[in-house]
Amino acid sequence: MTQSNGWFTPAKNILLTGAGFTRDFGGYLASEMWAVIFRQPEIRRYPNLRKQMLERLDYEALYHEVLSSESYTADEKFSLTRVIRIVSRNFGAA
């Protein structure tokens, strides 16, 4: 992701955590995150995204595929990015 979308600015340092790290803080496990993303109205608007999500339960791999592929429209890419950003900000609030 680039800085041009106004959301993500790369940092020099990153923290890598294992699966479930945020669970103790009200965060989602990967399967829960997938379900929350899948239920969002922005995803329902794009049958191709829904189909791909149903075929690939790994939302992180799907996100990479969508952003790096020319098979998806700019609107699909923007919508998936927006949904993940919103869900990530509000984790545990569902």
N, C-alpha and C positions, 0 to 999 in steps of 0.2 A: 504494500500500500504506500502511496506517496503522500507527501505533504500537500499536494495540490487539491486534495478533496477537503482540506481544512479540518481534518479530524485527527490524523495520526502524525506525530513528529517523532522520528526515530531518536532513540537515546543511545548513549555510549554503553550504558550498563543495562543488563536485563537480569531478571530473576526467573529461573526455571524451577517449576514446582511439579510434583507428581500429581497423578490423577486423584481427585478428591480433596486437594489441599484446601480449597475454599469451603468445603462442606461444613466444617466447624463454625464458619462465619455466616452461615445461611445460604451458601452458594449451591449451585446445581452440580450434580454428577453429569457426565457427558450425555447419558441417555435422557436425563431430564431436560438438559439444555436443548437437545435435538427436538424434544416434544414441544417445548415452549416456542422455539423458532418455527416449527411446523404449523403451529396453531395461529400464527400471526396473520392478520388480514393481507399484509403485503405479499406474503407467500401464496396465499389462496388466489391472488390475482394473476399469478403466473403458473399456468398448468405445467410448463416445462420444469420449473423449479420444484414444484410439488412432486412431479414424477421422479426427478433425480433424487430428491430427498427420500422418497419411498424405496428407491433402488439402492441408495447408499446411506446407511444409518450413521456414518461418520461425518458429522456436519463440518468438521475442520477440513477434512479432505475435500469435501464438496465445495466449501468456500474457496479453497485454493484452485480447484478445477474451474469454478465459475469465473473467478477473477483472471485466470491466465488463459482462458479459452475464448476464441472468437465465435463460438457457437451460442453465446448468450448475448442478449441485447444490453446496451448501457443501462436501461431501466431495470432489467433483472439484476445486474451487478450492483447497482445503486440500492435497490430494495433489499437485497440480501445483506449487504453491508450495513444498511440502516437498521434492519431488524436485529442483527447480531450486536450492534453497538447499543441499541436500546435495551435488549435483554441483558447484556453484560452489565450495564449501568444499574439495572434494577434487580440484579440477581437476588434471589431469596424473598422477593416481594410478592411472588405469585401465590 
